[in-house]
Amino acid sequence: MATDKPKLAVHKFSSCDGCQLALLNLGEPLLALPGLVDIVHFAEAGPNSPDQPVDISLVEGSVSTPEDIERIQQVRQNSKLLVSIGACATSGGLQALANFANRHEWMASIYTDPKNIEVLNSSDPISKHVKVDLQIQGCPVNSAQVIGALRDLLSGVAPRPEVHSVCMECKRKAVICTMVTKGEPCMGPVTLAGCGALCPAAGRGCYGCYGPAEQLNDRSIADRFEQLGLDAQAVLRRFRFIANSAAGFKTASEGLRGDTDG
């Protein structure tokens, strides 16, 4: 049945489905979403029309296969606005860790017959292959941020990007600093807010899931990690984790790699 509401599609590429599940777990806000848009494609939830032209496409996952390149180009062509959601779509995600290894040797160690598997030489963010109108970080994505961004876009308003670090969320929630009190390395000072200080609130250091904060003093935190007992390679791995292809973390890791090579 045709409607006059804007059309929305949710597409999955190489990922664990966690960002789609974050949307499905929204509860009442998710029930309000059909009042804003006509959801024409969201295979995880039911509607399955991946080639239909839409006003907004939400894209989860990285580009990792030749087929992915063709498909993301088609999604871009069919979408007035394309929003990449989650760490895989915005910065490569965990599967992009293979970018730092010999990909063929890595696959041979996992699959008994890797010659039948077609993959690219790297797992890439969506923005490497097509124009992206908005990126929303997270692993998984903050679903409330996604709904807020959709409301802004549908209203013709530019969504306000998060600019604070996870440290600000710790202060808002009165979470005691794990780096100060426990001597545990924490990426919170250089990681974008959005998770609600999930790991520090559980007594663990931040893993950098939401990508680099606006103010990124990578050299200072790398020095601090070394003071806490991490060797140079361990510090490097902190920046080469979930959001390893995000611009700030990628630049930081390249600088740190130069130090370790030296």
DRENMI-561939 format. One record per residue: z negated, y negated, x of N, C-alpha, C in turn; residue in three letters; residue number from 0. Coordinates in pm, whole numbers, plus 50000, padded with zeros to 5 digits. Layout:
BEGIN
((Z, Y, X), (Z, Y, X), (Z, Y, X), 'ALA', NUM)
...
END
This chain:
BEGIN
((50000, 50120, 50084), (50000, 50000, 50000), (50000, 49874, 50088), 'MET', 0)
((50098, 49788, 50069), (50110, 49668, 50152), (50002, 49566, 50117), 'ALA', 1)
((49952, 49496, 50218), (49854, 49389, 50197), (49899, 49267, 50276), 'THR', 2)
((49835, 49153, 50244), (49865, 49030, 50316), (49771, 49009, 50434), 'ASP', 3)
((49678, 49103, 50454), (49582, 49089, 50564), (49651, 49116, 50698), 'LYS', 4)
((49601, 49054, 50806), (49654, 49084, 50939), (49641, 49233, 50969), 'PRO', 5)
((49735, 49286, 51044), (49735, 49429, 51076), (49674, 49452, 51214), 'LYS', 6)
((49594, 49558, 51222), (49524, 49593, 51345), (49556, 49737, 51385), 'LEU', 7)
((49576, 49757, 51515), (49594, 49892, 51569), (49495, 49912, 51684), 'ALA', 8)
((49445, 50034, 51698), (49356, 50071, 51808), (49424, 50186, 51883), 'VAL', 9)
((49459, 50162, 52009), (49533, 50261, 52088), (49446, 50316, 52200), 'HIS', 10)
((49466, 50444, 52230), (49394, 50510, 52340), (49491, 50550, 52451), 'LYS', 11)
((49450, 50518, 52576), (49523, 50566, 52693), (49427, 50657, 52772), 'PHE', 12)
((49435, 50661, 52903), (49350, 50752, 52981), (49205, 50703, 52977), 'SER', 13)
((49121, 50777, 52907), (48983, 50734, 52886), (48902, 50848, 52827), 'SER', 14)
((48774, 50821, 52806), (48684, 50922, 52748), (48664, 50903, 52599), 'CYS', 15)
((48727, 50803, 52538), (48712, 50768, 52395), (48583, 50691, 52367), 'ASP', 16)
((48504, 50661, 52470), (48374, 50598, 52446), (48382, 50463, 52379), 'GLY', 17)
((48485, 50383, 52409), (48495, 50251, 52349), (48535, 50261, 52202), 'CYS', 18)
((48618, 50358, 52168), (48650, 50380, 52027), (48526, 50427, 51952), 'GLN', 19)
((48448, 50516, 52014), (48325, 50563, 51950), (48225, 50449, 51932), 'LEU', 20)
((48223, 50356, 52027), (48133, 50240, 52013), (48168, 50161, 51888), 'ALA', 21)
((48298, 50150, 51858), (48340, 50082, 51735), (48300, 50162, 51613), 'LEU', 22)
((48320, 50293, 51618), (48288, 50378, 51503), (48139, 50383, 51476), 'LEU', 23)
((48058, 50360, 51580), (47913, 50364, 51564), (47853, 50230, 51520), 'ASN', 24)
((47937, 50134, 51487), (47889, 50001, 51451), (47804, 50001, 51324), 'LEU', 25)
((47833, 50090, 51232), (47761, 50089, 51105), (47819, 49988, 51008), 'GLY', 26)
((47735, 49905, 50947), (47780, 49811, 50844), (47887, 49714, 50892), 'GLU', 27)
((47879, 49659, 51015), (47988, 49570, 51059), (48124, 49639, 51058), 'PRO', 28)
((48127, 49769, 51085), (48254, 49842, 51081), (48307, 49849, 50938), 'LEU', 29)
((48218, 49866, 50841), (48258, 49871, 50701), (48316, 49738, 50655), 'LEU', 30)
((48274, 49629, 50722), (48327, 49497, 50686), (48464, 49472, 50748), 'ALA', 31)
((48500, 49550, 50851), (48625, 49526, 50921), (48749, 49537, 50831), 'LEU', 32)
((48757, 49637, 50740), (48875, 49643, 50652), (48889, 49521, 50561), 'PRO', 33)
((48781, 49445, 50544), (48792, 49323, 50466), (48862, 49212, 50543), 'GLY', 34)
((48866, 49226, 50676), (48930, 49125, 50760), (49074, 49162, 50794), 'LEU', 35)
((49097, 49292, 50816), (49227, 49338, 50863), (49269, 49466, 50791), 'VAL', 36)
((49396, 49492, 50799), (49452, 49619, 50752), (49468, 49709, 50874), 'ASP', 37)
((49382, 49810, 50887), (49386, 49900, 51003), (49497, 50002, 50983), 'ILE', 38)
((49606, 49984, 51056), (49723, 50071, 51037), (49728, 50185, 51137), 'VAL', 39)
((49658, 50169, 51250), (49655, 50278, 51348), (49519, 50281, 51417), 'HIS', 40)
((49450, 50392, 51404), (49322, 50416, 51470), (49301, 50567, 51458), 'PHE', 41)
((49371, 50644, 51542), (49377, 50790, 51527), (49238, 50853, 51527), 'ALA', 42)
((49144, 50795, 51600), (49008, 50848, 51605), (48940, 50838, 51469), 'GLU', 43)
((48983, 50740, 51390), (48920, 50719, 51260), (49007, 50767, 51143), 'ALA', 44)
((49135, 50797, 51169), (49220, 50847, 51061), (49360, 50790, 51058), 'GLY', 45)
((49378, 50658, 51039), (49514, 50602, 51028), (49597, 50629, 51154), 'PRO', 46)
((49720, 50673, 51136), (49800, 50715, 51251), (49944, 50666, 51238), 'ASN', 47)
((49966, 50539, 51271), (50100, 50481, 51274), (50115, 50400, 51401), 'SER', 48)
((50128, 50468, 51516), (50123, 50399, 51645), (50239, 50304, 51671), 'PRO', 49)
((50350, 50319, 51601), (50467, 50235, 51630), (50484, 50119, 51533), 'ASP', 50)
((50387, 50099, 51445), (50401, 49992, 51346), (50369, 49856, 51409), 'GLN', 51)
((50450, 49754, 51384), (50419, 49619, 51434), (50287, 49568, 51376), 'PRO', 52)
((50206, 49505, 51461), (50073, 49459, 51419), (50047, 49319, 51473), 'VAL', 53)
((49944, 49257, 51415), (49902, 49126, 51464), (49816, 49139, 51589), 'ASP', 54)
((49726, 49239, 51590), (49637, 49259, 51704), (49630, 49407, 51738), 'ILE', 55)
((49643, 49437, 51866), (49619, 49573, 51915), (49498, 49572, 52008), 'SER', 56)
((49406, 49664, 51983), (49297, 49690, 52077), (49337, 49812, 52159), 'LEU', 57)
((49328, 49802, 52290), (49373, 49911, 52377), (49259, 49958, 52465), 'VAL', 58)
((49227, 50087, 52452), (49126, 50151, 52537), (49197, 50239, 52640), 'GLU', 59)
((49146, 50244, 52763), (49197, 50337, 52861), (49289, 50274, 52964), 'GLY', 60)
((49305, 50343, 53076), (49391, 50295, 53185), (49529, 50358, 53176), 'SER', 61)
((49622, 50303, 53252), (49758, 50356, 53261), (49762, 50450, 53381), 'VAL', 62)
((49781, 50580, 53354), (49770, 50681, 53460), (49889, 50774, 53471), 'SER', 63)
((49981, 50770, 53375), (50096, 50860, 53376), (50224, 50782, 53349), 'THR', 64)
((50340, 50837, 53386), (50467, 50769, 53353), (50482, 50746, 53203), 'PRO', 65)
((50435, 50840, 53122), (50442, 50823, 52977), (50357, 50704, 52932), 'GLU', 66)
((50243, 50684, 52999), (50156, 50571, 52964), (50229, 50438, 52981), 'ASP', 67)
((50310, 50426, 53085), (50382, 50302, 53110), (50477, 50273, 52995), 'ILE', 68)
((50552, 50372, 52953), (50645, 50355, 52842), (50571, 50319, 52714), 'GLU', 69)
((50458, 50385, 52692), (50385, 50365, 52567), (50320, 50226, 52563), 'ARG', 70)
((50261, 50181, 52676), (50196, 50050, 52673), (50299, 49939, 52657), 'ILE', 71)
((50417, 49959, 52711), (50523, 49860, 52690), (50563, 49853, 52544), 'GLN', 72)
((50565, 49967, 52477), (50597, 49970, 52335), (50487, 49904, 52253), 'GLN', 73)
((50361, 49932, 52289), (50248, 49869, 52221), (50255, 49717, 52236), 'VAL', 74)
((50286, 49670, 52358), (50298, 49526, 52381), (50408, 49465, 52295), 'ARG', 75)
((50519, 49535, 52287), (50632, 49485, 52208), (50598, 49478, 52060), 'GLN', 76)
((50513, 49568, 52014), (50479, 49574, 51871), (50361, 49485, 51834), 'ASN', 77)
((50300, 49416, 51932), (50175, 49345, 51907), (50190, 49194, 51932), 'SER', 78)
((50145, 49115, 51836), (50141, 48971, 51859), (50034, 48937, 51963), 'LYS', 79)
((49920, 49002, 51952), (49812, 48985, 52049), (49767, 49123, 52096), 'LEU', 80)
((49742, 49136, 52226), (49695, 49262, 52282), (49562, 49237, 52352), 'LEU', 81)
((49461, 49312, 52313), (49326, 49298, 52368), (49289, 49429, 52437), 'VAL', 82)
((49263, 49424, 52567), (49217, 49545, 52637), (49065, 49550, 52628), 'SER', 83)
((49013, 49667, 52594), (48868, 49682, 52573), (48812, 49792, 52663), 'ILE', 84)
((48703, 49760, 52730), (48634, 49859, 52812), (48681, 49860, 52957), 'GLY', 85)
((48600, 49924, 53042), (48624, 49924, 53186), (48754, 49990, 53225), 'ALA', 86)
((48792, 50098, 53155), (48916, 50167, 53192), (49037, 50076, 53170), 'CYS', 87)
((49040, 50010, 53055), (49154, 49924, 53022), (49155, 49795, 53102), 'ALA', 88)
((49039, 49742, 53136), (49033, 49613, 53205), (49030, 49626, 53356), 'THR', 89)
((48980, 49741, 53408), (48966, 49750, 53554), (48984, 49892, 53609), 'SER', 90)
((49052, 49979, 53537), (49083, 50112, 53590), (48985, 50220, 53555), 'GLY', 91)
((48855, 50186, 53550), (48754, 50284, 53511), (48728, 50391, 53615), 'GLY', 92)
((48651, 50491, 53575), (48612, 50597, 53667), (48731, 50673, 53724), 'LEU', 93)
((48836, 50692, 53640), (48950, 50768, 53691), (49021, 50696, 53806), 'GLN', 94)
((49000, 50565, 53817), (49060, 50489, 53927), (48991, 50516, 54060), 'ALA', 95)
((48879, 50590, 54058), (48818, 50630, 54185), (48915, 50715, 54267), 'LEU', 96)
((49006, 50784, 54198), (49106, 50865, 54269), (49202, 50778, 54349), 'ALA', 97)
((49206, 50648, 54317), (49294, 50557, 54391), (49253, 50545, 54538), 'ASN', 98)
((49126, 50577, 54566), (49075, 50562, 54703), (49085, 50694, 54781), 'PHE', 99)
((49145, 50796, 54721), (49157, 50927, 54786), (49304, 50964, 54797), 'ALA', 100)
((49331, 51074, 54867), (49465, 51132, 54866), (49484, 51199, 54730), 'ASN', 101)
((49566, 51139, 54646), (49575, 51182, 54507), (49623, 51327, 54495), 'ARG', 102)
((49716, 51366, 54579), (49771, 51502, 54570), (49667, 51606, 54614), 'HIS', 103)
((49592, 51575, 54720), (49486, 51666, 54763), (49375, 51673, 54659), 'GLU', 104)
((49346, 51560, 54599), (49242, 51552, 54495), (49279, 51638, 54375), 'TRP', 105)
((49405, 51629, 54331), (49450, 51708, 54217), (49454, 51857, 54251), 'MET', 106)
((49495, 51890, 54373), (49501, 52030, 54414), (49364, 52094, 54418), 'ALA', 107)
((49260, 52013, 54441), (49124, 52067, 54444), (49069, 52094, 54305), 'SER', 108)
((49138, 52040, 54201), (49090, 52054, 54064), (49176, 52150, 53983), 'ILE', 109)
((49309, 52136, 53996), (49401, 52213, 53913), (49465, 52327, 53993), 'TYR', 110)
((49479, 52443, 53929), (49538, 52557, 53998), (49689, 52540, 54018), 'THR', 111)
((49754, 52462, 53931), (49898, 52442, 53941), (49932, 52295, 53921), 'ASP', 112)
((49893, 52208, 54016), (49907, 52063, 53996), (50050, 52014, 53986), 'PRO', 113)
((50148, 52096, 54030), (50287, 52049, 54026), (50337, 52027, 53885), 'LYS', 114)
((50267, 52082, 53786), (50308, 52065, 53647), (50245, 51943, 53581), 'ASN', 115)
((50166, 51868, 53658), (50096, 51751, 53603), (50161, 51625, 53656), 'ILE', 116)
((50208, 51541, 53566), (50272, 51416, 53606), (50171, 51302, 53601), 'GLU', 117)
((50146, 51240, 53715), (50057, 51124, 53720), (50119, 51018, 53809), 'VAL', 118)
((50074, 50895, 53790), (50116, 50786, 53877), (50037, 50794, 54008), 'LEU', 119)
((50075, 50716, 54104), (50002, 50713, 54231), (49868, 50643, 54218), 'ASN', 120)
((49847, 50574, 54106), (49720, 50507, 54082), (49693, 50500, 53933), 'SER', 121)
((49565, 50487, 53897), (49525, 50459, 53760), (49500, 50310, 53750), 'SER', 122)
((49570, 50243, 53660), (49573, 50097, 53660), (49517, 50035, 53534), 'ASP', 123)
((49464, 49912, 53545), (49429, 49835, 53425), (49555, 49806, 53343), 'PRO', 124)
((49538, 49784, 53216), (49651, 49753, 53128), (49726, 49629, 53177), 'ILE', 125)
((49652, 49530, 53227), (49714, 49403, 53267), (49809, 49415, 53385), 'SER', 126)
((49805, 49528, 53455), (49898, 49546, 53567), (50039, 49572, 53516), 'LYS', 127)
((50052, 49618, 53392), (50182, 49661, 53341), (50237, 49572, 53229), 'HIS', 128)
((50149, 49507, 53152), (50194, 49420, 53044), (50102, 49299, 53034), 'VAL', 129)
((50147, 49198, 52963), (50064, 49080, 52939), (49949, 49118, 52846), 'LYS', 130)
((49828, 49078, 52884), (49709, 49100, 52803), (49655, 48965, 52759), 'VAL', 131)
((49629, 48949, 52630), (49584, 48820, 52578), (49433, 48799, 52591), 'ASP', 132)
((49358, 48909, 52595), (49212, 48899, 52607), (49160, 49030, 52665), 'LEU', 133)
((49064, 49020, 52757), (48999, 49138, 52813), (48851, 49136, 52776), 'GLN', 134)
((48800, 49249, 52730), (48658, 49263, 52698), (48605, 49380, 52780), 'ILE', 135)
((48513, 49349, 52873), (48463, 49449, 52966), (48361, 49541, 52900), 'GLN', 136)
((48321, 49645, 52976), (48213, 49731, 52932), (48243, 49878, 52946), 'GLY', 137)
((48140, 49960, 52961), (48155, 50105, 52968), (48033, 50171, 52903), 'CYS', 138)
((48034, 50186, 52767), (48144, 50146, 52679), (48138, 49997, 52649), 'PRO', 139)
((48239, 49950, 52579), (48247, 49811, 52540), (48133, 49778, 52444), 'VAL', 140)
((48090, 49651, 52444), (47993, 49603, 52346), (48070, 49579, 52216), 'ASN', 141)
((48050, 49666, 52117), (48129, 49661, 51994), (48107, 49532, 51917), 'SER', 142)
((47988, 49474, 51926), (47964, 49346, 51858), (48051, 49236, 51919), 'ALA', 143)
((48070, 49243, 52052), (48159, 49147, 52117), (48303, 49164, 52067), 'GLN', 144)
((48345, 49287, 52047), (48481, 49313, 51999), (48500, 49255, 51859), 'VAL', 145)
((48405, 49280, 51770), (48415, 49228, 51633), (48413, 49075, 51635), 'ILE', 146)
((48327, 49017, 51719), (48322, 48872, 51730), (48453, 48814, 51779), 'GLY', 147)
((48514, 48882, 51878), (48643, 48836, 51930), (48752, 48846, 51825), 'ALA', 148)
((48749, 48954, 51746), (48848, 48969, 51639), (48835, 48857, 51537), 'LEU', 149)
((48712, 48825, 51500), (48690, 48715, 51403), (48745, 48583, 51459), 'ARG', 150)
((48720, 48558, 51588), (48769, 48435, 51649), (48922, 48432, 51650), 'ASP', 151)
((48982, 48542, 51693), (49129, 48546, 51701), (49193, 48530, 51564), 'LEU', 152)
((49133, 48593, 51463), (49188, 48583, 51327), (49170, 48442, 51271), 'LEU', 153)
((49073, 48369, 51324), (49047, 48233, 51279), (49123, 48130, 51362), 'SER', 154)
((49198, 48177, 51460), (49273, 48086, 51546), (49187, 48017, 51650), 'GLY', 155)
((49071, 48078, 51681), (48978, 48020, 51778), (48979, 48104, 51904), 'VAL', 156)
((48979, 48042, 52020), (48973, 48116, 52145), (48833, 48175, 52163), 'ALA', 157)
((48821, 48307, 52178), (48689, 48368, 52199), (48620, 48310, 52322), 'PRO', 158)
((48490, 48290, 52312), (48414, 48237, 52427), (48379, 48352, 52520), 'ARG', 159)
((48423, 48346, 52643), (48392, 48455, 52736), (48245, 48451, 52779), 'PRO', 160)
((48189, 48567, 52808), (48055, 48574, 52865), (48063, 48524, 53009), 'GLU', 161)
((47966, 48443, 53049), (47969, 48389, 53185), (47842, 48424, 53264), 'VAL', 162)
((47738, 48469, 53195), (47612, 48497, 53263), (47611, 48637, 53323), 'HIS', 163)
((47516, 48660, 53411), (47501, 48791, 53473), (47398, 48874, 53397), 'SER', 164)
((47391, 49001, 53432), (47292, 49091, 53370), (47151, 49040, 53393), 'VAL', 165)
((47128, 48971, 53504), (46994, 48916, 53532), (46946, 48826, 53418), 'CYS', 166)
((47038, 48750, 53359), (47001, 48664, 53247), (46956, 48748, 53127), 'MET', 167)
((47022, 48861, 53104), (46981, 48949, 52995), (46844, 49009, 53022), 'GLU', 168)
((46816, 49042, 53148), (46684, 49093, 53182), (46576, 48990, 53150), 'CYS', 169)
((46604, 48865, 53183), (46506, 48759, 53156), (46487, 48741, 53006), 'LYS', 170)
((46597, 48746, 52928), (46587, 48729, 52784), (46504, 48840, 52719), 'ARG', 171)
((46511, 48961, 52777), (46442, 49076, 52720), (46309, 49103, 52789), 'LYS', 172)
((46270, 49014, 52881), (46145, 49029, 52957), (46141, 49162, 53032), 'ALA', 173)
((46256, 49200, 53088), (46265, 49322, 53168), (46228, 49288, 53313), 'VAL', 174)
((46139, 49365, 53370), (46094, 49341, 53507), (46206, 49381, 53603), 'ILE', 175)
((46232, 49301, 53703), (46340, 49323, 53798), (46317, 49450, 53880), 'CYS', 176)
((46409, 49543, 53870), (46396, 49669, 53943), (46414, 49649, 54094), 'THR', 177)
((46495, 49551, 54133), (46518, 49530, 54276), (46394, 49469, 54342), 'MET', 178)
((46326, 49381, 54269), (46207, 49315, 54326), (46087, 49408, 54323), 'VAL', 179)
((46064, 49475, 54209), (45941, 49552, 54192), (45950, 49696, 54242), 'THR', 180)
((46071, 49754, 54240), (46085, 49894, 54280), (46165, 49912, 54407), 'LYS', 181)
((46225, 49803, 54457), (46306, 49815, 54576), (46430, 49899, 54555), 'GLY', 182)
((46482, 49899, 54431), (46599, 49978, 54397), (46724, 49890, 54391), 'GLU', 183)
((46831, 49927, 54460), (46954, 49846, 54453), (47001, 49829, 54310), 'PRO', 184)
((47042, 49708, 54275), (47083, 49676, 54138), (47199, 49578, 54143), 'CYS', 185)
((47306, 49610, 54071), (47424, 49523, 54068), (47410, 49410, 53967), 'MET', 186)
((47296, 49400, 53900), (47276, 49300, 53797), (47310, 49157, 53836), 'GLY', 187)
((47273, 49111, 53958), (47302, 48972, 53995), (47450, 48938, 54002), 'PRO', 188)
((47536, 49039, 54019), (47680, 49011, 54032), (47762, 49072, 53919), 'VAL', 189)
((47693, 49122, 53815), (47763, 49190, 53704), (47755, 49108, 53577), 'THR', 190)
((47865, 49103, 53505), (47875, 49027, 53381), (47780, 49083, 53275), 'LEU', 191)
((47714, 48995, 53202), (47625, 49035, 53093), (47707, 49095, 52978), 'ALA', 192)
((47636, 49164, 52889), (47702, 49221, 52772), (47642, 49353, 52728), 'GLY', 193)
((47576, 49421, 52820), (47519, 49554, 52789), (47378, 49544, 52733), 'CYS', 194)
((47318, 49425, 52736), (47180, 49413, 52691), (47082, 49464, 52795), 'GLY', 195)
((47122, 49460, 52923), (47036, 49509, 53034), (46994, 49653, 53009), 'ALA', 196)
((47086, 49736, 52967), (47057, 49872, 52926), (46988, 49952, 53036), 'LEU', 197)
((47046, 49954, 53156), (46987, 50034, 53263), (46858, 49974, 53318), 'CYS', 198)
((46854, 49843, 53350), (46727, 49787, 53396), (46614, 49804, 53294), 'PRO', 199)
((46646, 49797, 53164), (46543, 49816, 53063), (46486, 49957, 53064), 'ALA', 200)
((46564, 50051, 53121), (46518, 50190, 53134), (46462, 50217, 53274), 'ALA', 201)
((46446, 50110, 53354), (46387, 50124, 53486), (46485, 50162, 53594), 'GLY', 202)
((46616, 50151, 53566), (46718, 50185, 53665), (46795, 50060, 53705), 'ARG', 203)
((46851, 50061, 53826), (46934, 49951, 53869), (47066, 49950, 53793), 'GLY', 204)
((47127, 49833, 53779), (47256, 49818, 53712), (47367, 49882, 53795), 'CYS', 205)
((47465, 49942, 53727), (47578, 50008, 53794), (47704, 49922, 53796), 'TYR', 206)
((47701, 49805, 53734), (47818, 49718, 53736), (47923, 49751, 53633), 'GLY', 207)
((47885, 49815, 53522), (47982, 49860, 53421), (48067, 49747, 53363), 'CYS', 208)
((48009, 49627, 53350), (48078, 49518, 53282), (48161, 49430, 53376), 'TYR', 209)
((48178, 49475, 53499), (48262, 49401, 53591), (48192, 49279, 53650), 'GLY', 210)
((48262, 49207, 53736), (48201, 49098, 53812), (48164, 48977, 53728), 'PRO', 211)
((48048, 48922, 53756), (48005, 48798, 53691), (48088, 48681, 53742), 'ALA', 212)
((48079, 48569, 53673), (48157, 48452, 53712), (48119, 48404, 53851), 'GLU', 213)
((47989, 48401, 53880), (47941, 48364, 54014), (47912, 48492, 54090), 'GLN', 214)
((47994, 48524, 54189), (47984, 48653, 54258), (47953, 48632, 54406), 'LEU', 215)
((47824, 48641, 54441), (47784, 48630, 54582), (47772, 48771, 54638), 'ASN', 216)
((47888, 48833, 54663), (47890, 48973, 54704), (47828, 48992, 54843), 'ASP', 217)
((47849, 48897, 54933), (47795, 48913, 55068), (47642, 48914, 55066), 'ARG', 218)
((47583, 48828, 54986), (47438, 48821, 54979), (47379, 48951, 54924), 'SER', 219)
((47438, 49003, 54816), (47380, 49125, 54759), (47408, 49246, 54848), 'ILE', 220)
((47520, 49247, 54919), (47548, 49356, 55013), (47443, 49356, 55124), 'ALA', 221)
((47408, 49238, 55174), (47304, 49228, 55277), (47171, 49279, 55223), 'ASP', 222)
((47142, 49243, 55097), (47015, 49285, 55037), (47011, 49438, 55021), 'ARG', 223)
((47123, 49497, 54981), (47128, 49642, 54966), (47103, 49712, 55100), 'PHE', 224)
((47158, 49655, 55207), (47136, 49713, 55340), (46989, 49703, 55379), 'GLU', 225)
((46924, 49592, 55342), (46781, 49577, 55368), (46699, 49681, 55291), 'GLN', 226)
((46752, 49724, 55175), (46683, 49825, 55094), (46714, 49967, 55139), 'LEU', 227)
((46796, 49981, 55245), (46818, 50113, 55303), (46954, 50175, 55282), 'GLY', 228)
((47047, 50107, 55212), (47181, 50162, 55194), (47265, 50139, 55320), 'LEU', 229)
((47340, 50241, 55361), (47432, 50218, 55473), (47559, 50151, 55420), 'ASP', 230)
((47648, 50114, 55512), (47765, 50034, 55474), (47853, 50105, 55372), 'ALA', 231)
((47870, 50236, 55387), (47954, 50311, 55292), (47890, 50316, 55154), 'GLN', 232)
((47759, 50329, 55148), (47688, 50332, 55019), (47699, 50197, 54949), 'ALA', 233)
((47693, 50089, 55025), (47710, 49956, 54967), (47852, 49941, 54912), 'VAL', 234)
((47950, 49988, 54989), (48089, 49981, 54946), (48108, 50055, 54814), 'LEU', 235)
((48044, 50171, 54800), (48060, 50251, 54678), (48002, 50180, 54556), 'ARG', 236)
((47905, 50092, 54577), (47848, 50017, 54464), (47955, 49927, 54399), 'ARG', 237)
((48045, 49873, 54481), (48151, 49788, 54428), (48272, 49869, 54384), 'PHE', 238)
((48282, 49992, 54434), (48395, 50079, 54399), (48352, 50186, 54300), 'ARG', 239)
((48293, 50142, 54192), (48248, 50240, 54094), (48324, 50219, 53963), 'PHE', 240)
((48257, 50191, 53856), (48319, 50191, 53724), (48423, 50081, 53707), 'ILE', 241)
((48397, 49963, 53761), (48489, 49850, 53744), (48557, 49817, 53876), 'ALA', 242)
((48603, 49919, 53948), (48647, 49900, 54086), (48772, 49815, 54102), 'ASN', 243)
((48857, 49805, 53997), (48979, 49724, 54008), (48964, 49585, 53950), 'SER', 244)
((48845, 49552, 53897), (48821, 49415, 53851), (48831, 49321, 53970), 'ALA', 245)
((48894, 49207, 53950), (48933, 49121, 54062), (48819, 49092, 54160), 'ALA', 246)
((48703, 49049, 54110), (48592, 49014, 54199), (48540, 49132, 54278), 'GLY', 247)
((48522, 49245, 54211), (48472, 49364, 54280), (48576, 49418, 54378), 'PHE', 248)
((48704, 49411, 54340), (48809, 49460, 54429), (48814, 49378, 54557), 'LYS', 249)
((48808, 49245, 54542), (48809, 49158, 54661), (48687, 49183, 54747), 'THR', 250)
((48570, 49199, 54681), (48447, 49224, 54755), (48455, 49356, 54832), 'ALA', 251)
((48506, 49460, 54767), (48514, 49591, 54832), (48612, 49591, 54948), 'SER', 252)
((48720, 49513, 54933), (48816, 49503, 55045), (48753, 49437, 55166), 'GLU', 253)
((48670, 49335, 55141), (48600, 49271, 55252), (48498, 49362, 55315), 'GLY', 254)
((48426, 49437, 55230), (48326, 49530, 55282), (48392, 49645, 55355), 'LEU', 255)
((48508, 49689, 55308), (48580, 49796, 55375), (48624, 49751, 55514), 'ARG', 256)
((48665, 49625, 55524), (48702, 49572, 55654), (48583, 49575, 55751), 'GLY', 257)
((48463, 49548, 55697), (48344, 49551, 55781), (48314, 49693, 55828), 'ASP', 258)
((48329, 49792, 55737), (48298, 49930, 55773), (48401, 49985, 55871), 'THR', 259)
((48528, 49941, 55856), (48632, 49985, 55949), (48606, 49930, 56090), 'ASP', 260)
((48548, 49809, 56089), (48524, 49748, 56218), (48409, 49812, 56291), 'GLY', 261)
END
